[in-house]
Amino acid sequence: MQLLKNAARIRVLVVAAACLGLATAGAAAEYRLEKTLALDPGGRFELDVDLGAVVIRGGSASGVRVVLTSPRDDFASEVDVALDEQAGRVRIEAKRKRSGWLPGWLGGSGSMRAHWEIEVPERTDVDIDTSGGAIRASGIHGALGLDTSGGAIEVDDVVGNVDADTSGGGIRVANVDGTAKLDTSGGSFEATD
């Protein structure tokens, strides 16, 4: 009788471990793109994407370092990512592949999310346009253009003019040495220094 109870416990533990292994494998199945592109200080960086929250920072090194992640392992089959590297300019586009009659990010099955972590040379003009996500920018010494259709905008420690526009979130700006033009259709403003 004790032998049967022990065998039953072992079976339960094996099944539980297998389920845990499958859950962990599913959670680890994500898309990740890491790339470094050539850009000297004083250049221009442009990001035009259909989806994704964006965090961009100015750094002391040359070049643009990009890390794009998505919890979807089928991200590459759902989104076209184009990297354009030219002298004095880097442009990245990520456009959702259209499926069915639904436009843009509404098409296809399930929720498609992405997160962009970008570091550019501190002295860089930056232009970011995302159709679905928040934008955080800091440490930039150059003109900063930020436009999102679906998220908040945060700007900190910028030397240069800021033009920020969001259709669906608040705007927080701090420590800007330049002119700031801020526009929101659905959120609050907070500006200091």
C-alpha positions in Angstrom: 0.0 0.0 0.0 2.8 2.4 0.9 4.6 1.6 -2.4 1.4 2.6 -4.3 1.2 5.9 -2.4 4.9 6.7 -3.1 4.4 5.8 -6.8 1.4 8.1 -7.0 3.4 10.9 -5.4 6.2 10.4 -7.8 3.8 10.6 -10.8 2.3 13.8 -9.4 5.8 15.3 -9.0 6.8 14.3 -12.5 3.6 15.7 -14.1 4.1 19.0 -12.1 7.7 19.3 -13.1 6.8 18.7 -16.8 4.0 21.4 -16.6 6.4 23.8 -15.0 9.0 23.1 -17.7 6.5 23.8 -20.4 5.4 27.0 -18.7 9.0 28.2 -18.3 9.7 27.3 -22.0 6.7 29.3 -23.1 7.7 32.3 -21.0 11.3 32.2 -22.4 10.1 32.0 -26.0 10.5 35.6 -27.0 11.8 37.6 -29.9 15.1 39.5 -29.4 17.1 41.6 -31.8 20.4 43.3 -30.7 22.2 45.5 -33.2 24.9 48.2 -33.2 24.8 50.7 -36.1 27.5 53.3 -37.0 26.6 56.9 -36.1 29.1 59.6 -35.0 28.1 62.4 -32.6 26.3 65.2 -34.3 24.3 62.8 -36.5 20.6 62.0 -36.8 18.6 59.0 -35.5 15.1 58.2 -36.7 12.7 55.5 -35.4 9.3 54.9 -37.2 7.4 52.0 -35.8 3.9 50.7 -35.8 4.2 49.4 -32.2 6.3 49.5 -29.1 7.3 51.4 -26.1 10.6 53.2 -26.6 13.4 54.1 -24.2 16.2 56.2 -25.7 19.3 57.5 -24.0 22.2 59.6 -24.9 25.6 58.0 -24.2 29.3 58.8 -24.4 30.1 56.3 -27.1 29.7 56.5 -30.9 27.1 54.3 -32.6 23.5 53.3 -32.0 22.8 50.3 -29.8 19.4 48.8 -30.3 17.7 46.1 -28.3 14.2 45.1 -29.5 12.2 42.6 -27.5 8.8 41.1 -27.8 7.0 38.4 -25.8 5.9 36.9 -29.1 8.2 34.4 -30.6 6.5 35.0 -34.0 7.4 38.7 -34.0 9.7 38.4 -37.0 6.9 36.8 -39.1 4.4 39.5 -38.1 6.6 42.7 -38.3 9.1 43.9 -40.9 12.1 45.5 -39.3 14.3 47.6 -41.6 17.6 49.1 -40.5 19.1 51.9 -42.7 22.6 53.0 -41.9 24.1 56.0 -43.8 26.8 58.5 -43.1 25.5 60.8 -40.4 22.1 59.1 -40.2 20.5 55.9 -38.9 16.8 55.1 -39.6 14.9 52.1 -38.2 11.4 51.2 -39.4 9.2 48.4 -38.0 5.9 48.0 -39.8 3.3 45.4 -39.0 2.5 43.1 -41.9 -1.0 43.6 -42.9 -3.3 40.6 -42.6 -7.0 40.4 -43.6 -9.1 43.5 -43.8 -8.1 45.0 -40.4 -5.6 47.8 -40.7 -2.2 48.1 -39.0 -1.8 46.8 -35.5 -5.4 45.6 -35.4 -4.8 42.9 -38.0 -3.6 39.4 -37.2 -4.2 37.3 -34.2 -3.5 38.2 -30.6 -1.8 41.1 -29.0 1.5 42.2 -30.6 3.8 44.1 -28.2 7.4 45.3 -28.5 9.9 47.2 -26.3 12.8 49.3 -27.8 15.9 50.1 -25.7 18.1 52.5 -27.7 21.4 54.3 -26.9 22.6 57.0 -29.2 25.6 59.3 -29.0 24.8 62.2 -26.6 25.0 64.8 -29.4 22.3 63.4 -31.8 19.2 64.8 -33.3 16.4 62.3 -32.6 13.0 61.8 -34.3 10.7 59.0 -32.9 7.3 58.1 -34.2 5.4 55.1 -32.7 1.8 54.2 -33.2 1.5 52.2 -30.0 3.6 52.8 -26.9 5.1 55.2 -24.4 8.4 57.1 -25.1 11.1 58.0 -22.6 14.0 60.1 -23.7 17.0 61.3 -21.6 20.5 62.6 -21.9 20.1 63.9 -25.5 22.0 67.0 -26.7 20.1 67.8 -30.0 16.7 68.4 -31.4 14.1 65.9 -30.1 10.9 65.1 -32.0 8.6 62.6 -30.2 5.2 61.4 -31.5 3.1 58.6 -30.2 -0.5 57.6 -30.8 -0.8 55.5 -27.7 1.3 56.4 -24.7 2.8 58.8 -22.3 6.0 60.8 -23.1 8.7 61.5 -20.6 11.7 63.7 -21.3 14.6 64.4 -19.0 18.1 66.1 -19.2 17.8 67.4 -22.8 19.9 70.2 -24.3 18.0 71.2 -27.4 14.4 71.9 -28.6 11.7 69.4 -27.8 8.6 68.8 -29.9 6.4 66.1 -28.2 3.0 65.0 -29.3 0.8 62.2 -27.9 -2.8 61.3 -28.6 -3.2 59.0 -25.6 -1.2 59.9 -22.6 0.4 62.6 -20.4 3.7 64.4 -20.9 6.3 64.9 -18.3 9.3 67.1 -19.1 12.2 68.0 -16.7 15.6 69.6 -17.1 15.3 70.9 -20.7 17.6 73.6 -22.0 15.7 74.7 -25.1 12.2 75.4 -26.3 9.6 72.7 -25.6 6.4 72.4 -27.7 4.1 69.9 -26.0 0.8 68.6 -27.2 -1.5 65.9 -25.8 -5.1 64.9 -26.7 -5.6 62.7 -23.7 -3.4 63.4 -20.6 -1.8 65.8 -18.3 1.3 68.0 -18.4 4.1 68.2 -15.9 7.1 70.4 -16.6 10.0 71.4 -14.4 13.3 73.2 -15.1 
